């Protein structure tokens, strides 16, 4: 089930709760595996930015946990909101072009799991 782009909250809990962080880690692993397993420019162009953005969320969450810095807190909130909008778009793209993704089901499942924390 896809979450409409306008329905994602702007202020997730920071630092990330363990279950949400685990969902992002699983999603990152699946995106990274697909990214490394293909040479298809369409696939690389679609999942590369999502992979990088999810990695940035995990990195910023770590930075915030270590420093409790309000600037990092704000940056993480912005990164999560932006990434989740992109994930929602990617979810729609994968659903419409699933034949181009060998791991589409796994990636969609991981995206859906992350987005359920925000619906």
N, C-alpha and C positions, 0 to 999 in steps of 0.2 A: 504494500500500500504506500503510495507516494504522498508526501506531505506537501500541500500547496506552499509555494515559496513565501508568501506573506504571513504564514502562521507560525514561524519559528520565533521563540522568545529572544529578545536582545541581550538578556542578562543571565547567562547560565551560572550555576554554582561554581565558584573558584576557591580553592583549587578543585579540579575535577573530582567528582566522587569516584571511588574505585571502579564501580561497574561501568560508568560512562568512559573512564579512561581505558578500561579493558576493551570496550567496544571500539574505541578509536584505534587501539593497538591492533586488534584483529583486522579492522578495515585497512589500516596501513599495510599490514603483512600481505593481505590479499591483493591490494593495488600494486605493491612492490613486486610480488610474484608475477602478476600479469604483465607489468611493465618490462620486467627482465626477460619474459618468455616470448616477446613479440618484436617484430620489426615493422609491423603495420603502422604507418604514419597516422592513420585515423585513430587507432587505439592509443598510440603514444600521446597524441595531441589531446585526447579526451581524458585519459586517466593520469597523465603526468602532473598537471596542475593540481588535481585533487590529492594525489599522493604527496606532493610537496606541501600543500596546505595542511593536511592531516599531520604530517611530520612537524610542521611549525607549531601546531596546537600542542602536541606532546612536548616539544622543546620548551615552549613558553610556560606550560604548566609546571615543568621541572624547575625552570628559572624562578617562577613565582614561589613555589614551595621552599626553595632555598633562600630567597631574599625577602619575601613578603612585601615587595615593592609595589606601590600603587600604580606606577607607570606600566609595569609589566602586567598587572591586573587588568588595566584598561586595554592594553595591547592584546591580551589573551581573549578578553570579551569580544573585541573587534574581530580577531582572527577566527574565533568560533562562529560568530554570526556570518561572516563572509564565506567561510569554508562550508558551512551547512547549506547556505544558499547554492553554492557551487555543487555540493553533493546532490541536492535536490534536482538540479539541472542535469547532472551526470546520470542520475537514476532514470530520468526521462529519456535521455539519449540512449542509454543501454537498453531500456525496454523497447525502444523503437528500432534499434539496430543490433539486437541480441546475436544475430548470426555472425557478427564480426568479433565477438568476444567469447573465447573458449571458456573463460571463468565467469561469465556474466551472472549466473545464478549465485555463485559464492559472493561476488562483489555486491550484487543487489541485496543479498541477505545481510551483509555486513553494513551497508549503507542504511538499510531499513532499521537495523538494530540501533545504530547511532541516532538516527532521526527520531526514533520512538522516545528517546529521553527528552525530546523537545516538543512533543505534541500533546 
